[in-house]
Amino acid sequence: GHKMVLVEADGNYLEPTTVDKIDIYSGESYSVLIRTDQSPSTNYWVSINVRGRKPSTPPGLAILNYYPNPHTKLPAIPPPPSPAWNDTSYSISFARKILGKSSLNPRPPPVAQRRIILLNTQNKMNGYTKWSINNVSLSLPVTPYLGSIKFGLSNAFDSVVPPENFPADYDIMLPPQNPNTTTSTGIFRFELNATVDVILQNANTLTSNNSELHPWHLHGHDFWVLGYGDGKFDEKRDVKGFNLRNPPLRNTVTLFPYGWTALRFVADNPGVWPFHCHIEPHLHMGMGVIFAEGEELVGKIPLSALGCGLTRNLLIHG
């Protein structure tokens, strides 16, 4: 069958890699090259299947049309099979094939000034299922963060910084012993141009023997994906294995069940930036954090970005 050569991901160059399937999740993007080197006597199926969730629908199908066949001509051979929706080993193997084009992409700084470890858990709050990061479920405030900071509205969001790690004795293979969570609108603040490591740590959900897949997306920055691992992240052991030579430069990365994903970015874009699961309901259920750096350097904020909460009152009353 046809092969695809991966050459770009999330707007950055990749080391060309030949594959016959692409494992792609919400928020990710790839550019591929395809050589039409099969028999021109027929058309060919392109098959799209669900990953990470048990599908309730049949695979999506498209036709690769070989001219001069009519585009309505059905292919002579059946659609290519897809990996099982829960074949995590295939997904991790694919992710590890993705390497950056080191001759064209910037390389990551050799060390980070700060490292935060974010444990993803499913919890309960007032009877509702929530997602939490280090047992804190993100709640977005009514007043926009950047307006709050620029106008000194200190009561517009929580001043307490969210926790940067989780207890060392937390067992990621079991449902949380304390199923309850708290909520916060607090933010992580970084020094401008600081190099930051973020370790995403997955864990069991409220249901035994279940850990879900989460694609995480960072606004306002690209980051280097330094590695993936199974089980609980161990700083002494796992940092030594970080790929600093040719890591892919991305803005979305997958956190696999019962595993960890490590990324590094430079906080060089003044502003306030969400970092969250790109499965939209998970964000609204609390799976996200807020990063801020160099806010004092941000110029005039458009009025359209100030029309909610306390900043709206400032506009109305001058």
LINJO-V410384 format. One record per helix or strand of 3 or more residues. SS is the DSSP state (hx for helix, st for strand). FROM is the first residue (numbers start at 1). TO is the last residue. If there is no record, write none. Layout:
SS/FROM/TO
SS/FROM/TO
//
This chain:
st/4/9
st/12/19
st/30/34
st/44/48
st/60/64
hx/88/97
st/114/125
st/128/133
st/136/138
hx/145/150
st/182/184
st/188/190
st/194/201
st/214/218
st/223/230
hx/235/241
st/252/255
st/259/267
st/271/277
hx/280/284
st/288/293
hx/295/297
hx/303/305
hx/309/317
//
